[in-house]
Amino acid sequence: MIRKLVMGLALAMLAGSGMQAQQTQQDQTQPSQTQPSPAQQDQTQPSQTQPAPEQAPAAGQAPATQPASSSQEAADDEYGRRRAKEKQYKNWTYNVNAGSNLTRATTKTFVKGGGILGGGGIARNFSQYFAFRLDFQFVNLPLRSSALQLAQAPSASSHVYALTLDPQFSLPVTKRYTAYLLAGPSFLHRSGKLSSSTAVPGTACNAFYDWWGPCFNLSLPLSGDFLKESQNEFGYNFGGGVARKMSNGHEIFAEYRQQHGSHAGRTTDWRSVTVGVRW
């Protein structure tokens, strides 16, 4: 009995030792089930904190950065404004001028050259190359001594009021200098007065009175009304000039014109040289 008991205890101890050894071997071969340290968790596990989503802009609020296309358009607009070409002319210009005249044709026979003249005008400019110009001018026509002898008068006065409408063609030569040409129709009003005359009414008109204008049926009026003359004439003018721009934007110019008018066979012709200011 005792022998059986001892053998059972021995077998039990052997069985226990085998189970313990088997358990130890399993512990060495299987991975450790221990939890990693907090530091290891921080290194091995990704951060659980997610970045905050970007806040959407409030309604009606422009985003901080504009699209590239809008920025480019703004730059283009700004560049376009900087590159805009400055207007090279004024819509309206005004001028005053003065000078002297040189008579020609039949007028030269009775009128001395060198009479003073002056006037002014206005121009509507459609470009720096083309304009329409309206000018008014007063021209003195002093009679020659030979004309006074034909009129049998000691002295006299004679002058013309001229109105011209001309297209003007300009050619900028440099930034300061411009050359121009003009031509167009003219309206002339010539008038004058003899201080007195010993001519006999009803006698035949001589060459001076034919030009002066009061003849009726080739004779001086019986009424004696031949001391004064007043007549309207239509004609043309043409010429050109050179203008120089000043620092204040005004221009000074020198101009030459040739004028012609006629009515009922009577003519008035002169050439004018003037200087003036345009603004």
C-alpha positions as CSV (number, residue, x, y, z in Angstrom):
1,M,0.0,0.0,0.0
2,I,2.7,2.4,1.0
3,R,4.6,1.4,-2.1
4,K,1.7,2.3,-4.3
5,L,1.3,5.6,-2.6
6,V,5.0,6.5,-3.0
7,M,4.9,5.6,-6.7
8,G,1.8,7.7,-7.2
9,L,3.5,10.7,-5.6
10,A,6.6,10.2,-7.7
11,L,4.5,10.0,-10.9
12,A,2.6,13.1,-9.9
13,M,5.8,15.0,-9.3
14,L,7.2,13.9,-12.7
15,A,4.0,15.0,-14.4
16,G,4.1,18.4,-12.7
17,S,7.7,18.9,-13.7
18,G,6.9,18.1,-17.3
19,M,4.0,20.4,-17.4
20,Q,6.1,23.3,-15.9
21,A,8.9,22.7,-18.5
22,Q,6.4,22.7,-21.3
23,Q,4.9,25.9,-20.0
24,T,8.3,27.6,-19.8
25,Q,9.1,26.5,-23.4
26,Q,5.8,28.0,-24.6
27,D,6.5,31.3,-22.8
28,Q,9.9,31.6,-24.6
29,T,8.5,30.8,-28.1
30,Q,5.3,32.9,-28.0
31,P,5.5,36.7,-28.3
32,S,5.2,38.6,-25.2
33,Q,1.7,39.7,-24.3
34,T,2.9,42.6,-22.2
35,Q,1.7,46.0,-23.3
36,P,4.2,48.5,-24.6
37,S,5.2,51.5,-22.6
38,P,3.6,54.9,-23.2
39,A,6.7,56.2,-24.9
40,Q,6.7,53.2,-27.2
41,Q,3.0,53.9,-28.0
42,D,3.8,57.5,-28.9
43,Q,6.6,56.3,-31.3
44,T,4.7,53.4,-32.9
45,Q,1.1,54.6,-33.0
46,P,0.1,57.5,-35.2
47,S,-1.1,60.6,-33.5
48,Q,-4.8,60.5,-32.8
49,T,-5.1,64.3,-33.0
50,Q,-6.4,65.3,-36.4
51,P,-5.7,68.8,-37.8
52,A,-8.6,71.2,-37.5
53,P,-10.4,71.7,-40.8
54,E,-9.9,75.0,-42.5
55,Q,-12.7,77.5,-41.6
56,A,-14.7,78.3,-44.7
57,P,-14.9,82.0,-45.5
58,A,-18.0,83.8,-44.3
59,A,-20.7,84.4,-46.8
60,G,-20.0,87.5,-48.9
61,Q,-16.4,87.7,-47.8
62,A,-13.8,87.5,-50.5
63,P,-11.1,84.8,-50.2
64,A,-7.7,85.9,-49.0
65,T,-6.1,85.1,-52.3
66,Q,-7.6,85.9,-55.7
67,P,-7.5,83.5,-58.6
68,A,-4.5,83.9,-60.8
69,S,-6.7,84.9,-63.8
70,S,-8.3,87.8,-61.9
71,S,-4.8,89.0,-60.7
72,Q,-3.6,88.9,-64.3
73,E,-6.6,90.8,-65.6
74,A,-6.1,93.5,-63.0
75,A,-2.4,93.7,-64.0
76,D,-3.4,93.9,-67.6
77,D,-5.9,96.6,-66.9
78,E,-3.4,98.6,-65.0
79,Y,-0.8,98.1,-67.7
80,G,-3.3,99.2,-70.3
81,R,-4.0,102.4,-68.4
82,R,-0.4,103.1,-68.1
83,R,0.1,102.5,-71.8
84,A,-2.9,104.6,-72.9
85,K,-1.6,107.0,-75.5
86,E,-2.1,110.7,-74.6
87,K,-4.4,112.6,-76.9
88,Q,-2.3,114.7,-79.3
89,Y,-4.8,117.4,-80.1
90,K,-7.6,119.5,-78.7
91,N,-11.2,119.3,-79.9
92,W,-11.4,123.1,-80.3
93,T,-8.7,125.7,-80.8
94,Y,-8.8,129.5,-81.1
95,N,-6.4,131.9,-82.7
96,V,-5.6,135.6,-83.1
97,N,-3.3,137.0,-85.8
98,A,-2.0,140.2,-87.3
99,G,0.2,141.1,-90.3
100,S,0.2,143.0,-93.6
101,N,-1.0,142.4,-97.1
102,L,0.5,142.5,-100.6
103,T,-2.1,143.3,-103.3
104,R,-2.2,141.6,-106.7
105,A,-4.1,141.6,-110.0
106,T,-6.4,144.5,-110.6
107,T,-6.5,145.5,-106.9
108,K,-2.7,146.2,-107.1
109,T,-3.4,148.9,-109.7
110,F,-5.4,151.0,-107.2
111,V,-4.3,149.8,-103.8
112,K,-0.8,150.1,-102.2
113,G,0.7,147.1,-100.6
114,G,1.6,146.9,-96.9
115,G,-1.8,147.6,-95.5
116,I,-2.3,146.2,-92.0
117,L,-4.6,143.3,-91.3
118,G,-5.7,141.4,-88.2
119,G,-8.3,138.9,-87.1
120,G,-9.0,135.6,-85.3
121,G,-10.6,132.3,-85.7
122,I,-11.8,129.0,-84.3
123,A,-11.1,125.5,-85.5
124,R,-12.8,122.1,-84.9
125,N,-10.1,119.4,-84.8
126,F,-11.1,115.9,-85.8
127,S,-7.6,114.6,-85.4
128,Q,-4.1,116.0,-85.2
129,Y,-4.0,115.9,-89.0
130,F,-7.4,117.3,-90.0
131,A,-9.6,120.2,-88.9
132,F,-12.2,122.7,-90.2
133,R,-11.3,126.3,-89.5
134,L,-13.4,129.5,-89.6
135,D,-11.6,132.8,-89.7
136,F,-12.6,136.4,-89.7
137,Q,-10.1,139.1,-90.9
138,F,-10.0,142.9,-91.4
139,V,-7.8,144.1,-94.2
140,N,-6.9,147.7,-94.9
141,L,-6.6,148.7,-98.6
142,P,-4.9,152.1,-98.8
143,L,-5.5,153.7,-102.2
144,R,-2.6,154.7,-104.3
145,S,-2.0,158.4,-105.2
146,S,-2.8,157.5,-108.9
147,A,-6.1,156.1,-107.8
148,L,-7.0,159.3,-105.9
149,Q,-6.2,161.3,-109.0
150,L,-8.6,159.2,-111.0
151,A,-11.2,159.6,-108.3
152,Q,-10.5,163.4,-108.2
153,A,-10.4,163.0,-104.4
154,P,-7.9,164.3,-101.9
155,S,-8.1,161.2,-99.6
156,A,-10.0,158.1,-99.1
157,S,-10.4,155.0,-97.0
158,S,-10.9,151.4,-98.2
159,H,-11.0,148.1,-96.5
160,V,-12.3,144.5,-96.6
161,Y,-14.0,142.2,-94.1
162,A,-13.2,138.6,-95.0
163,L,-14.8,135.4,-93.7
164,T,-13.2,132.1,-94.7
165,L,-14.1,128.5,-94.0
166,D,-11.3,126.1,-94.7
167,P,-10.4,122.4,-94.2
168,Q,-6.9,122.4,-92.7
169,F,-4.5,119.5,-93.3
170,S,-1.6,119.3,-90.7
171,L,1.6,117.4,-90.8
172,P,3.6,117.1,-87.5
173,V,7.2,117.5,-88.4
174,T,8.6,117.2,-84.9
175,K,7.2,117.3,-81.4
176,R,7.3,121.1,-81.5
177,Y,6.8,122.0,-85.2
178,T,3.8,121.4,-87.4
179,A,3.3,122.4,-91.0
180,Y,-0.2,122.8,-92.5
181,L,-2.1,123.6,-95.6
182,L,-5.6,125.1,-96.0
183,A,-8.0,126.1,-98.8
184,G,-11.7,126.9,-99.1
185,P,-14.4,129.4,-99.9
186,S,-14.4,133.0,-98.9
187,F,-17.0,135.8,-98.4
188,L,-15.7,139.3,-98.7
189,H,-17.4,142.6,-97.9
190,R,-15.4,145.5,-99.4
191,S,-16.3,149.1,-98.6
192,G,-14.7,152.6,-98.7
193,K,-15.3,156.3,-98.8
194,L,-13.8,159.2,-100.7
195,S,-13.5,162.4,-98.6
196,S,-14.8,164.4,-101.5
197,S,-14.6,164.5,-105.3
198,T,-14.7,167.0,-108.1
199,A,-16.0,164.4,-110.6
200,V,-19.1,165.4,-112.4
201,P,-22.2,163.1,-111.9
202,G,-23.4,161.5,-115.1
203,T,-19.9,161.4,-116.7
204,A,-18.4,158.2,-118.0
205,C,-16.7,156.0,-115.4
206,N,-13.0,155.7,-115.6
207,A,-11.0,152.5,-114.6
208,F,-11.0,153.5,-111.0
209,Y,-14.7,154.0,-110.7
210,D,-15.3,150.7,-112.5
211,W,-13.2,149.0,-109.8
212,W,-14.7,151.2,-107.0
213,G,-18.1,150.1,-108.0
214,P,-20.8,152.8,-108.0
215,C,-21.1,153.1,-111.8
216,F,-24.5,152.8,-113.4
217,N,-24.7,152.1,-117.1
218,L,-21.0,152.9,-117.3
219,S,-21.6,156.4,-115.9
220,L,-21.4,158.0,-112.4
221,P,-24.8,158.2,-110.7
222,L,-26.6,161.5,-111.4
223,S,-27.5,161.5,-107.7
224,G,-23.8,162.1,-106.9
225,D,-23.8,159.0,-104.7
226,F,-20.5,157.7,-105.8
227,L,-18.3,158.8,-102.9
228,K,-19.1,155.6,-101.0
229,E,-18.8,152.0,-102.2
230,S,-20.1,148.8,-100.5
231,Q,-20.2,145.4,-102.2
232,N,-20.2,141.8,-101.3
233,E,-18.0,139.3,-103.1
234,F,-17.6,135.6,-103.1
235,G,-14.4,133.8,-103.8
236,Y,-11.7,131.5,-102.5
237,N,-8.5,131.4,-100.5
238,F,-5.6,129.1,-100.0
239,G,-2.3,129.1,-98.1
240,G,-0.3,127.4,-95.4
241,G,1.9,128.0,-92.4
242,V,4.1,126.6,-89.7
243,A,3.3,126.4,-86.0
244,R,5.5,125.9,-83.0
245,K,4.2,124.5,-79.8
246,M,5.3,126.3,-76.6
247,S,5.8,124.9,-73.1
248,N,2.4,126.2,-71.9
249,G,0.6,124.2,-74.7
250,H,-0.1,127.3,-76.9
251,E,1.2,127.6,-80.4
252,I,2.7,130.5,-82.3
253,F,2.4,130.4,-86.1
254,A,3.3,132.2,-89.2
255,E,0.9,132.0,-92.1
256,Y,0.6,132.9,-95.8
257,R,-2.7,133.2,-97.7
258,Q,-3.9,134.3,-101.1
259,Q,-7.4,135.7,-101.3
260,H,-9.7,136.4,-104.3
261,G,-13.3,137.7,-104.5
262,S,-15.5,138.9,-107.3
263,H,-18.9,140.4,-108.0
264,A,-20.3,141.8,-111.3
265,G,-16.9,141.8,-112.9
266,R,-15.2,143.6,-110.1
267,T,-12.5,141.8,-108.2
268,T,-10.5,142.1,-104.9
269,D,-7.2,140.2,-104.6
270,W,-4.5,140.3,-102.0
271,R,-1.8,138.1,-100.4
272,S,-1.4,138.2,-96.6
273,V,1.4,137.3,-94.3
274,T,0.5,137.0,-90.6
275,V,1.8,135.8,-87.3
276,G,-0.4,134.7,-84.5
277,V,-1.1,132.7,-81.3
278,R,-3.3,129.5,-81.1
279,W,-4.6,127.9,-77.9
